[in-house]
Amino acid sequence: MDYGEPHLLALRATDIKMELADRAVGLLLSFVSLSIFTYYTFWVIILPFVDSDHFIHQHFLPQEYAILIPVFAGVVLLCLPCVFIGFVMLKSQKKKA
């Protein structure tokens, strides 16, 4: 079997390794996202109906954090692009002057 030039074969092997690495990262991100979604859903929807003296409550944060954590994350996710846009605008004004 002729695979062509040797550098093309090495390039193909690199492509396969990168594809496997991308799949591994994608699988890891999917697992983390699904785990966070399951934890949060159980914490917010199911846990309020479980008795407060049940042992499962020791594995979860207090209910107040169910609102505070997403609000804080949302504020941070909104502030980061705003700060970036502000820096870009300041930088472009300095170039004009």
Backbone hydrogen bonds, N-H to C=O, Kabsch-Sander energy under -0.5 kcal/mol:
donor,donor_aa,acceptor,acceptor_aa,energy
3,Y,1,M,-0.6
8,L,5,E,-0.6
9,L,5,E,-1.4
10,A,6,P,-2.1
11,L,7,H,-1.8
12,R,8,L,-2.2
13,A,9,L,-2.1
14,T,10,A,-2.0
15,D,11,L,-2.2
16,I,12,R,-2.1
17,K,13,A,-2.1
18,M,14,T,-2.5
19,E,15,D,-2.3
20,L,16,I,-2.2
21,A,17,K,-2.2
22,D,18,M,-2.7
23,R,19,E,-2.1
24,A,20,L,-2.2
25,V,21,A,-2.4
26,G,22,D,-2.5
27,L,23,R,-2.7
28,L,24,A,-2.4
29,L,25,V,-2.7
30,S,26,G,-2.3
31,F,27,L,-2.4
32,V,28,L,-2.5
33,S,29,L,-2.4
34,L,30,S,-2.5
35,S,31,F,-2.3
36,I,32,V,-2.5
37,F,33,S,-2.5
38,T,34,L,-2.5
39,Y,35,S,-2.7
40,Y,36,I,-2.7
41,T,37,F,-2.5
42,F,38,T,-2.5
43,W,39,Y,-2.5
44,V,40,Y,-2.6
45,I,41,T,-2.7
46,I,41,T,-0.8
46,I,42,F,-0.7
47,L,42,F,-2.6
49,F,46,I,-1.7
50,V,47,L,-1.8
54,H,51,D,-1.7
57,H,54,H,-1.4
58,Q,55,F,-1.4
59,H,56,I,-1.6
60,F,57,H,-1.3
65,Y,62,P,-1.3
66,A,63,Q,-1.4
67,I,64,E,-1.2
68,L,64,E,-1.9
69,I,65,Y,-2.1
71,V,67,I,-1.9
72,F,68,L,-2.7
73,A,69,I,-2.6
74,G,70,P,-2.4
75,V,71,V,-2.4
76,V,72,F,-2.4
77,L,73,A,-2.6
78,L,74,G,-1.6
79,C,75,V,-2.3
80,L,76,V,-2.3
82,C,78,L,-1.2
83,V,79,C,-2.7
84,F,80,L,-2.3
85,I,81,P,-2.8
86,G,82,C,-2.3
87,F,83,V,-2.5
88,V,84,F,-2.3
89,M,85,I,-2.5
90,L,86,G,-2.5
91,K,87,F,-2.5
92,S,88,V,-2.2
93,Q,89,M,-1.8
94,K,90,L,-1.9
95,K,91,K,-1.6
96,K,92,S,-1.5
97,A,93,Q,-1.7
